[in-house]
Every structure is written in structure tokens, then in C-alpha cells.
Amino acid sequence: MRGHRTMPNPILRARTPLALALAAALLAGCATTGSQGAGQDPRDPFEGFNRRMYQFNEGLDRAVLRPVATGYQKIVPGPARTGVGNFFGNLGDAWSFVNNGLQLKGEAAMSSFFRVAVNTTFGLGGLLDVASEMRLQRYKSDFGLTLGHWGVPTGPYVVLPLLGASSLRDAAALPVDIYGHPLGQLKPAAHRYGLRALDIVDTRARLLRASDTLGDAALDPYLMVRDFYFSRRGQAAGSDGRIADEASDGYIPPEDYGDTPAPAAQ
């Protein structure tokens, strides 16, 4: 019987220092016991730990996140879900603007800036993606990519508890991404956590079909997720940094709602 596989990962935008501390402790414990097996990918020296953490995340997704996302998809109309995704995408563009600027990528920074300005002003605070209708490209970026731009190596691949695929560099950048993102500045904390939870559920709902495809197609979903991670992070770190708008943190195409979307007012 086919099992559902954890996606790589909608939770990346809702990272927590607690998960980082847990990952660091577990990695420290396995660092002395890990071995370079025959044919092991040199980017993944902690593969034993990572596979166990992947299975943990998969079980959590199967027990909690997937059922919640499925219910959300059934209850909330497609156009409303599109608006939710657009809203969080607009917040992400604001953080991308900062990081593209830190990387001295002028075109990417300007495009990110105008996307936020247009969608916030004319798109009902970001609920409508007017900027895409105007063909303003999305250049997704984060502090991990900024560190990489200035020469910090990627480091080994790690699977973080709850958060999914990452690297040592990107994991170290997470605290900056958490608090630099517009949601990190929102007060009171209850509102911040509530919006992060909605972001997680909405993104997971858009990945439901893709997770089924992964479970059907991959002989080893762990390897597929890892390869997607490196491929898409490499693409995002390219000369212009542009990646497909529809990708969720650059991994696997999301769910089509099958409802009539409302990308922008006519």
C-alpha cells in the first residue's frame, strides 16, 4: 500500500529555535558515529541521522499536518486559499528585497521592492497578486543565500526536526530569517504564531497532490528530497536568483486548486 510522503517542506517558513537546538544536539551525538559508506554522497555525511529525522517528520506530517491541510482544502474555497497564499508571498517578497539588496543584486532587489509596493497598495494588502499580472518577476531569497553569496560554504546537508531539508549554513541563518521576516516583527506573539500556523497549513494544502506523486514515483523519497533541495537552492543562488513563483521554497510544484483563482482585480 502506498504511503504518503513528507514534502520538503512547507514548514520552512515557520522555523523555531527549539528545533535548531534539538537538531544540533542530535547531530553532535551522531557526528562521532557516522561513517562514510560506500557511495555515500559527500554532501550528506550525517545520512543516518538525516534519514531518521526524515522518518520522524514524515510520521508527524501523516499524523497531524496532512489531515489538517486536507480539511483546510475541503473547507476553504479555492479563491480564498489563493488570497492567503498571495498574502504570505507578499510578506516573503519583503524579506527577499532585503536579502537581494544585501547581495547587491540590483534588478532582483528592485523587482522585489516593486512587487511589495504594488501588491500592498493595489492588491488589498497582498491578497491579490497584481505584480505578477504586471510581469514583475519574483526573486526569492533569504539570509542563507546571502551568506552563500559572500562566501560562506553550504556545509553538510541536514534534515531538521519539523523543518525538513536544510544545510549547516542555512540552519545557522534561520534565526535571522525568523526575526528578519515581517512576521517576526508582529506583536502580540499570539497573532504572529497564528499567522505562521496558517501559512504552514496553506502551503501544505498546496502540496497535497505533489506529495502523492512523490510517494508514487520515488524509489527512495529521501534521496529525491535531498536532490531537489540542492538543485533548487543552487538555482536560487544563481546569477539572477529567479525561481518559479509557484514553487514553495523551491522544491516541488504545488497543488492546483481546481477552482477559479483571483490573482488580480480586472
C-alpha positions in Angstrom: 0.0 0.0 0.0 1.3 3.4 -1.0 2.2 5.7 1.9 2.1 9.4 1.9 5.5 11.1 1.9 6.5 14.3 3.7 7.2 17.2 1.5 10.4 19.1 1.7 8.9 21.4 3.5 6.2 24.0 3.8 7.2 24.4 7.4 10.5 26.1 6.4 8.8 29.4 6.8 7.9 28.7 10.4 11.2 27.8 11.9 11.8 27.7 15.6 15.0 28.0 17.7 13.9 24.9 19.7 14.1 22.7 16.6 17.5 24.1 15.8 18.7 23.3 19.3 17.4 19.8 19.1 19.0 19.2 15.7 22.3 20.5 17.0 22.2 18.1 19.9 21.3 15.1 17.8 24.0 16.0 15.2 26.6 16.3 17.9 25.7 12.8 19.1 25.9 11.2 15.7 28.9 13.0 14.4 31.3 10.6 16.1 29.4 7.6 14.9 28.7 8.5 11.3 30.7 6.7 8.7 31.4 7.4 5.1 29.7 4.3 3.5 30.5 3.2 0.0 28.9 5.5 -2.5 27.7 7.9 0.2 27.1 11.5 -1.1 29.9 13.6 0.4 27.3 16.4 0.9 25.4 14.2 3.4 27.8 12.9 6.0 25.0 12.6 8.6 22.8 10.5 6.4 21.9 8.1 9.2 20.7 10.9 11.4 19.0 12.6 8.5 17.1 9.5 7.4 15.8 9.0 11.0 14.8 12.7 11.2 13.1 12.4 7.8 11.0 9.5 9.0 10.1 11.4 12.2 9.0 14.4 10.1 7.1 12.0 7.8 5.2 10.5 10.7 4.4 13.9 12.1 3.1 15.0 8.7 1.0 11.9 8.3 -0.5 12.1 11.8 -1.1 15.9 12.1 -0.2 18.2 9.3 -1.6 16.3 6.3 -5.1 15.7 7.9 -5.3 19.4 8.9 -4.3 20.6 5.4 -6.8 18.2 3.8 -9.6 19.6 5.9 -8.5 23.2 5.2 -8.5 22.4 1.5 -12.0 21.0 1.6 -13.5 23.7 3.8 -11.8 26.9 2.4 -12.8 27.9 -1.1 -10.0 27.9 -3.7 -10.1 31.7 -4.3 -9.8 32.3 -0.6 -6.8 30.0 -0.4 -5.2 31.8 -3.3 -5.6 35.0 -1.4 -4.0 33.5 1.6 -1.0 32.3 -0.4 -0.7 35.7 -2.1 -0.6 37.4 1.3 2.2 35.3 2.6 4.0 35.5 -0.7 3.9 39.3 -0.4 5.5 39.2 3.1 8.2 36.9 1.7 8.9 39.3 -1.1 9.6 42.0 1.5 12.3 39.8 3.1 13.6 38.8 -0.3 14.1 42.5 -1.0 16.3 42.9 2.0 18.4 39.9 1.1 18.7 40.7 -2.6 19.9 44.1 -1.5 22.5 42.6 0.8 23.7 40.5 -2.1 24.0 43.6 -4.3 21.5 42.2 -6.8 20.0 45.4 -8.1 17.5 44.0 -10.5 16.2 41.4 -8.1 16.0 43.9 -5.2 14.1 46.4 -7.3 11.7 43.8 -8.6 11.1 42.6 -5.0 10.5 46.1 -3.8 8.0 47.0 -6.6 6.2 43.7 -6.1 5.6 44.5 -2.4 4.7 48.1 -3.2 2.2 47.2 -6.0 0.6 44.2 -4.2 0.3 46.0 -0.9 -1.1 49.2 -2.5 -3.3 47.8 -5.3 -3.7 44.2 -4.2 -5.7 44.6 -1.0 -2.6 44.3 1.3 -1.2 41.4 -0.8 -4.3 39.3 -1.1 -4.2 39.9 -4.9 -1.0 39.3 -6.9 -1.3 42.3 -9.1 2.5 42.4 -9.6 2.6 39.1 -11.4 -0.2 40.4 -13.7 2.2 43.2 -14.4 5.0 40.7 -15.1 7.1 41.8 -12.2 9.3 38.7 -11.6 9.7 37.1 -8.1 13.3 36.7 -6.9 13.0 34.6 -3.7 16.0 35.0 -1.3 16.8 34.5 2.3 19.7 35.0 4.7 21.2 31.6 3.9 21.6 32.6 0.3 23.0 36.0 1.4 25.7 34.2 3.4 26.4 32.0 0.4 26.8 35.0 -1.8 29.5 36.3 0.4 31.5 33.1 0.5 30.1 31.1 3.4 30.1 27.4 2.2 26.9 25.4 2.2 28.2 22.8 4.6 26.7 19.3 5.1 23.1 18.5 4.4 20.9 18.2 7.5 17.2 17.4 8.0 15.9 19.5 10.8 13.1 18.3 13.1 9.8 19.7 12.0 11.5 22.0 9.4 12.8 19.5 6.8 15.6 19.8 4.3 18.4 22.2 5.1 22.2 22.7 5.3 24.5 23.7 8.1 24.8 27.2 6.6 21.0 27.6 6.1 20.3 26.3 9.6 22.7 28.8 11.1 20.9 31.5 9.1 17.5 30.6 10.4 17.4 32.9 13.5 18.0 35.9 11.2 15.3 34.6 8.8 12.9 34.1 11.6 13.2 37.6 13.1 14.0 39.5 9.9 10.9 38.3 8.2 7.9 40.7 8.6 6.0 38.1 10.6 8.9 38.1 13.1 8.1 41.7 14.0 4.4 41.2 14.5 3.1 41.7 18.0 1.4 40.3 20.1 3.0 36.9 19.8 -0.4 35.1 19.6 -1.0 36.9 16.3 2.4 36.0 15.0 2.1 32.3 15.8 -1.5 32.2 14.4 -0.4 33.6 11.1 2.6 31.2 11.0 0.3 28.3 11.6 -2.0 29.4 8.8 1.0 29.8 6.4 2.1 26.3 7.2 -1.3 24.7 6.7 -2.0 26.7 3.5 1.3 25.7 2.0 0.9 22.1 2.9 -2.5 22.1 1.3 -1.0 23.2 -2.0 1.5 20.3 -1.8 -1.0 17.5 -1.2 -1.0 16.3 -4.8 2.7 16.6 -5.2 3.3 14.5 -2.0 1.2 11.7 -3.6 3.3 12.0 -6.7 6.5 11.7 -4.7 5.2 8.6 -2.9 4.3 7.0 -6.2 7.4 7.9 -8.2 10.4 7.8 -5.9 12.1 4.5 -5.0 13.9 6.4 -2.3 11.9 9.6 -1.4 14.7 10.7 1.0 17.2 10.9 -1.9 14.7 12.7 -4.1 14.0 15.3 -1.5 17.7 15.9 -0.9 18.4 16.3 -4.6 15.6 18.7 -5.0 16.9 20.7 -2.1 20.4 21.1 -3.6 19.1 21.7 -7.1 16.6 24.4 -6.2 18.9 26.1 -3.7 21.6 26.2 -6.4 19.1 27.7 -8.8 18.1 30.3 -6.3 21.7 31.2 -5.7 22.4 31.7 -9.5 23.3 34.9 -11.2 19.8 36.4 -11.1 18.2 34.3 -8.3 14.9 34.0 -10.0 12.9 30.8 -9.4 9.5 29.8 -10.4 6.7 31.7 -8.5 4.7 28.5 -8.0 7.5 26.7 -6.1 7.1 26.5 -2.4 10.6 27.4 -1.1 11.9 25.9 -4.3 11.1 22.2 -4.2 8.1 20.6 -5.8 5.2 22.3 -7.7 2.2 22.8 -5.5 -1.4 21.7 -5.7 -3.7 23.2 -8.3 -6.8 24.2 -6.6 -9.1 23.4 -9.5 -11.2 26.5 -8.5 -11.2 29.8 -10.3 -8.4 31.8 -8.8 -8.5 35.6 -8.3 -5.0 36.7 -9.0 -5.8 40.4 -9.5 -8.7 42.7 -9.9 -9.6 43.4 -13.6 
